[in-house]
Amino acid sequence: MKSKLEKIHKEALKALKDAKDSDTLEKLERQFLGRKAELARIAKDIKNIAKEQRPVIGKLINDVKRDISAIIQEKKQGKEFLAKGRPPSGWDYTLPAIAPNVGHLHPITQFLETIEDIFIKMGYEVVEGPELESQKYNFDLLNVPEDHPSRDIQDTFYVDKKDARNNSYVLRTHTSPVQIRAMKTRKPPVRLIAPGRVYRNERTDAGHETNFYQCEGLVIDRNIRITDLIGTLELFIKRLYGDNVNIRVRPHFYPFTEPSIDIDMSCLLCAGEGCPFCKRSGWIETLGAGMVHPNVLKNMKVDPKEYSGFAFGLGIDRFMMLYYQVNDIRLSYSGDLRFIEQF
């Protein structure tokens, strides 16, 4: 066995000396050091020889492997061998490779994460829900009557799928259904926001799209008042756009809140002085909100005599457009890299 090892050693040294390219070197490496090589078979058979000879033969096997491996590594690093595989003259093979193009988050996603971060720091939980929704969660449990205009085919996308009451499912028109679903597994006090994509069957123009993103919030606790709502939204807007932004409150109507309000903020372009963007008013319509309607609280299995709450909803797309001064909502969904790569 000793003579066989010496023969393998001699053959390997001669073959490696004559190797001139990487393919030959890899082939010789498999031939002498691979799992099916003669050295590997001898190492497996070492258990069959006499115990007193095993240390000597084992050391010899390791010495042969080490010598062959050292020559292979030296050959791979040798200047002559590297020159064989080097690209044409004048090319510096030590230069780094061309970096691949790496994408980044869409501006709407970036802005949504900014909004989430503000509310998370205020103690809110982020929840999500399905985009294909039943009319029960999208309308009924939110106190929207059957004859409400928002249920018309002109405003809502209906699909062929039917629910247990044989009513067509809809593509959710807001993320308020997420609040109802979230309250199935939660008890007051709660503070949550529900961001996500929503769908409206309306004509597309610079300020409207058939799909866009919303973020709605819900707070339920004891002794919640409308002043808590106004203070929360003022703090949010100032954290988003700066302390110099002012807000104003206007009465409005929403089926799921009572009383309901709209929040306007001073125009970012003219600082409230009046410009074409704000129609010379100095104010921009920003979001809708209100105190949660008692019927909605009951649908959430919450006692309106013990608890109260507020809800609000804002359009992510329009907030992003105000922040970056984008003048057309359709640009976000055009797939035009000239627009996307600016953010």
N, C-alpha and C positions, 0 to 999 in steps of 0.2 A: 504493500500500500504506500510505503514511503517512496519507492521508486516511481510509482504512478503519479504521486503528487509532484515530484521533481520534474517529471516529463510534462505535466500540465503547465507548470510554472515556466518551463523553457519555451513551450509552444506559444504561450500567451505573450511572453516578452517579445518573441520574434514577430508575431502577428501584429501586435500593437505598434511596433517600430515601423512597420510598413504601411500603417493606416494613414491615408491622405485626406479623407473627407469624413464628415459627420455621420453619414449613413453607415460607412464601414465601421466607425468607432462604436456606434450604437449596436450594430450587429455583433461585434466582438464582446461588448459588455454583456449582452444576453447570453452569448455562447459560453463565457467563462464564469459569469457571476449570477446568471439567471436561476430561477427555481428548478429548471430542468437540466442545468449544467452538470458536468461530471463532478465538480467540486461539491455541489449540493447532494448528489447521490452518495459520495464518499462520507460526507458528514452524517447522513442518515444511517449509514452502515457501521459507524464507529462503535455502536453498542454491541456489535457481533465480534469484536476483537478482544484479545485478552486485556484484563483490567490494568495490568502494569504498563501496557503499551498505549492506552487511551490518552494519557496526558501528553505524550510525545507527539502522537498523530494529531491530536486536537490542536496543539500549538502550531504544528506545521501547516495545518489547514488554514488557520487564522493568518499565519505569516504570508501564505500564498495569496489569500484574498486581499490582504492589506497591500501587498506589492502591486497586484494587478489593478486594484482600485486607485492607488496613488498615481500610477502611470496614466490611467484613463483621465483622471482629473487634471493632471499636468498637461496632457495632450489637449484637453478641451480649452485650457487657459493659455496655451502657447500662442505667441504672436504669429507664427507661421500658419498654425491651424486656423486662427481667427481670420487671417487674411484671406483664406480660401473661401470663407462664407461672407466676406464683406461685400456690400453693394459696390457699384462702379466707382472708380476713382473720383475723389473730390467730395464724397459723401461722408459726413461725420456721423458714425454709427452710435456715438455717445449722446447725441441730441435726444431730448424727450420726444415721445410720439405726439402726433396731433391729438389734442384733447377732443373728446366727443362732445357734441352739442347736448347740453343738459337743460331740461325744461324747468319751469317754475310754476308756482301756484297762480291760477287765474286771478285777475284783480278783484272779482266778486268774492272769491274764496278768501283772499287776503283780507278784504274788508270785513267779511263775515267773522273771521277769526278775531279781528280787532274788536268788533262789537261783543263777541262772546267773552273776550278777556275782560272787558269793562264790567259786564254783568257778573262774571264769576268772582271778580274782586269785591263785588257788592253782595256776595253770598248766594247767588243764583245757581241753580242746577240746569244743565243743558240736556234736553230730551228730544227724541226724534220719533217719527211715526210714518205710516205708509202714505204714499202719494196717491194710490188708488183707494178711494174711501167710499163708505156707504153713506146714503143720504141721512141715515140716522145720526151718524157722528158729525157729518159735514153741515147739516142743517137742523134736524129735529132737536137734538140735545142742546143746541145753542140758541134755542128759543126763536128760530127763524120759521115763520109760518109758511104753510104750503103755497100761499098765493104771493109770496114775496118775490119781487122782480129778479133777485139773484138766482132763483131756481129756473128761470126761463132758459131755453136752449140758446138764446142770444148771449147769455152770460156764462153758461156752464157747459163743460164738455161731459156728455154722458156716454157710457160704454155699454156694450151688449150684456156684460155680466150682471146677473141678478142676485139680490140678497134674499134672505129668508122670507121677506114680505113681498117678494116679486118686484121690488123697485130696482131700477138701474143703478149701478155704481157710478161714481163720478170721479173725475180727476180733481183732487181737492182744490178748492178755490181760496183757501187760506190755511194756515197751520193751527187754527183754533181747535180742530178735532184732536190734535196731539195733546192739548191740555186736558180734554175730557178723558182720553185714554190714560194719561198719566195719573189722574186722580182715582182710577180704579185700584191702584196699588199704593196710594199715598193718603195720608191723613194730615189735616192742618196741624201746625203751620207749614206752608209750602212757599217756595220762591223758585220759579223755573222760567226758562225761556225755551221756545220751540222754533228753531230755524229750519228752513228747507225750501224746496221748490214748490211753487203753486202754479195753477193754470186758470186762465180766464179767456173765454171766447169773445175776444174783442178785436177791433181793427188795429193793425200795427202801424205805429208812426214813431216819431222821434221820442215820444214820452211814454209809449205803451207797447207791450209785447204780450204774446199769448202765453208765454211762460216766463216767470221771473222768480226772485227769491224774497221771502218774507222772514221776519223774526218777530214772534209774538211772545209776550210775557204774561205771567200770572202770579199774583201774590194773594194768599188767603191766610188770615190770622184773626185774632180777636182785635177789635177796635181799630181796624184799618179804615182810614178816611181818605177823601179825595185830595186833601192837602198832601198826604203821603205820596199819592200818585203824581201830582204835579211836581213835588220836590224831587222825586226819583227821576222823572223824565228830564227835568232841568239839569240835574247833576250829570245824567248820561250825555245829554247834548253838549254840555260844556266840556266834559272829558273828551268828547269826540272831536269837537270843532274849536275848542278854546274858550277861555273865560269871557271873551269879549262878545260872545253870541248871546243875544237876548231871546226870550220866548214870550208868546202870548197864548191865552187860552180862549177858545170859542166853543159855544154849545153846539152839539150835533146830535144825531140819532143813530144808534146801532141796536139791533134786536137783542144782542147778548149782554149789553151793559145799560145801566140806569142809575144815575145820569151818565150821559155820554159827552165827550169833549173831543175837539181837535186841537192839536198843538202846532202852532206856527213858530218859526224861528226867523230871526233877522237875516236878510239876504247876505250871503257871504261875498258877493261880488261888489255890492255897493255899500256894505256896512249899514244897511237900513235906510240909505238916502233915497232909494228909488232908481230903478234901471229897467231896461227892456226885459231882462230875465225874470224879474219879480213883478212885471207888469206895472212898474212905477209905484208899487205899494210899499216896498221896503221889507215885505214879509214873504216867506216861502212856506207853503203847506207841507208839514213834516210827517205827522203820524196821527192815528186815531187811538182813543183810549176811553176809559170809563170805569165805573164801579160795576163789578160783576152782578148781573141781574139775579134776583132771588130764585127765579125758576132754573137758571143755569146752576146755581149752587145746589139746589135740590137734586138736579140731574147728576151732580157729582157726589151725591150722598153726603152733602154737607148741610148742616142746619143753619139757615140764614139768620135765625134769631140769636145764634151764638157766635157765628163767624161772619166776617165781611171780607171783601177783597177787591182788587182792581186788576184790570187787564189792559194791554196795549198791543198795538201792531204797527210795524214799520216796514217799508220796502227797502231791502238791501241794495237793489240796483240804483234806486234814486239817491240813496244816501251816498253810495260810491260815486255817482255822477257829480253830486254836489262837492264832495271832498276833492276829486281830481278835476273838476270842471269839465266833465265830458258832456257833450251836447246832444248825444243820440243814444238811446238805450239799446238800439239794435247792434251797435258796434260790439257789445259784449258777447254776442252770439254769432257774429259773422265768421269767426275763425280766421280773421285777417291778422297775420302775425305782425304787421306793421303797427296795429293797435295793441295787441297783447304784449309785445316785447317792451313796451314803454313802462311797464309796471314791474 
